[in-house]
Amino acid sequence: MLSRPRHAASTLLLAVAATFAAPVQSQQASLQPFVSLTAVHDARADLAGGGDFSASRGSLRAGATRALGVDGRGGLSLNYDYHDYRFDSPATFDARAPWGVVQRYGLSAPMAFGLRDGWALGFSPSVDAFRENGAGEGDAVVWGAIVTATRRFENGNLLGFGVGAFDGIEETSVFPVVIVDWRFNDRWRLANPLATGPTGAGGLELVHRFDNGWDVGVGAAYRKLRFRLSDGGPVPAGVGEERGVPVFAKVTRGFGAATVHAYLGVVLDGRLTVEDRDGNTLRQDDYDPALMLGLTVVSRF
């Protein structure tokens, strides 16, 4: 089956490709460690078939990048996500919680190499395990890569495109990638959202910078999570899926080596799906717009 990306790794790698898109400058440090922490709460939302659900989430990204020759840069990132779902009488799912706590852990190794006239090629392989507690790890592996081509113009603006391909959890996904980092002037910028934030990088945001160091932005993204279900749950070793469109406002402020991003938004067009172990849809339910609150702290050393 070919589709849009259905796992968290793709959104992270999209933004990493943009970060590494420009050729390495001689003044850059040879090794640049980073760490990112995110906490998110999706408030209770009514399900169309009856009942409701909410979710509390957290994520950790940690790693480092370094120069690869004169015009290249590569990195390694350890990635961990935690999703705690709470259901109350979900009628479509026989009044039983279709899943509970879901975790993802994995490894990505993005790299990029500069070419002529501001062009750069990027390659970002990754492997992840995405599963509900109690599911077999071997059946929860997602692996693949994103390949990108970007161009940075003389004024510093950047545009790029690419393709991602991933396989795992009863699905093969092939999807286009668009990278944008465009400054209209010293105040306004259009770019992909922060990949490690609560929305992922699969969208666009418009940001305004103020004189006092604060940034305020608005944007929208596409979020889709796909994971293996517990062997002891209502659908043993089945597949769970959550999707939605977060529309958000974001406030950003730097504090020394750390940058803090605070989010307030709403998740639209939300849907929950349960499939059997072969990827055949068994039950599906939409949910009402859900309030989203998030906080991300990113630090580079």
Beta strands, then each sheet from edge to edge (+ up, - down):
strand 1: 31-46
strand 2: 52-67
strand 3: 72-88
strand 4: 101-108
strand 5: 111-114
strand 6: 119-132
strand 7: 141-152
strand 8: 158-167
strand 9: 172-183
strand 10: 188-191
strand 11: 203-209
strand 12: 214-221
strand 13: 223-228
strand 14: 239-255
strand 15: 258-275
strand 16: 281-287
strand 17: 290-300
sheet 1: 13+ 14- 12+ 11- 10+ 9- 8+ 7- 6+ 4- 3+ 2- 1+ 17- 15+ 16-
sheet 2: 13+ 14- 12+ 11- 10+ 9- 8+ 7- 6+ 5-
end
